[in-house]
Amino acid sequence: MYRVVSTDLPEWVQLSDDFQQIEVEDDELADIHDVYIEATAARIRGFTLLLSGLENFDRRAIADANDAIGEGNQLVREWGQDMDEFVEDVEG
């Protein structure tokens, strides 16, 4: 768990911040990009809650973490489907 706290989570936060700085000119692709940003935010929120819940033996925080991670996973699936459709439209 130390690696997640000291290395992985800060890297995910930085990556998420970097994604937010990307300017997408195509409106449809910008919407897809926004879904990915939401997904990363939900996952980061989930893992942060999970770590707090584990450290404090807080079952409610762990349940909330699972919900947030699940939300992030659903958004990633949505993002992937949207990207597939976007690529198909572009390749025509």
N, C-alpha and C positions, 0 to 999 in steps of 0.2 A: 504494500500500500504506500510505502514511502515514495516509490518512484512516481506513482500517480500524483501525489501531492507536490513533490518537489520538481518534477520534470514534465510529466505528461499534461497535467491540467494547465500549467502556465503556457505551455506550447499551444494547446488548443485555444486558449484565450487569445493569444497573439495571432494565431491563424484566423480566428474569427474576426478580430479587429482588422486584419489585412483584407479579408473578404469584403468587409464593409466599406473599405476605401476604394474598391474597384468600381469604376463608373462604366455602366453598360448603356450604350446608346440605343440599342434596339429595345422597344417597349416590351415585346413578348419575352425576350431573353432577360430583361431587367426583372420582370415578374418572377421568372423561374429562379433567377439569382436571389431574389428576396426570400423565396421559399427555403433555399439552402441556408441563408443567413438565419432564418427563424429556426431551422433544424439544429444548427450548431449552437444557437443560444439555448434552446431547450435542453440539449444534451449536456452542455456545460452547467446549466442550472441544476440538472438532475444529478450529475456527478458531484457537484459541490454540496448539494443536500445530502447525498449518500454518504460522503465523507464525514459531514457533520453528524449525521444520524448514527453512523458507526462509532465515531469518537465519543458521542454522548449517550449511547444506548437509547436513542430516541426512535421508537417504532414509527411514529407519525412522520417524522422527517424521512425515514427510509421509504415509507409508502408514497410520500409526495415525490421522492426522488425517482422511484419506479415509474410513477405517472409521467413525470417530466421526460425521462429517458424514453418511455414509450411514445410520447408525443413527438420527440425528436426523431425516433425511428420511423414513425408514420410519415413525417414530413420528408425524410430522406427518400422513402419509397415514392411519395408524390413527386418529389423533385426528379427522381430517376425516370418516372413515367413521362413527366412533362418534357424532360430533355430528349427522350426517345422520340416523342411526337414532334418536337421542334426540329430535330435532325432529319426526320423523315420529310417534313415540310420543306426544309431547305434543300435537301437532296432531290426532292420531287420525284 
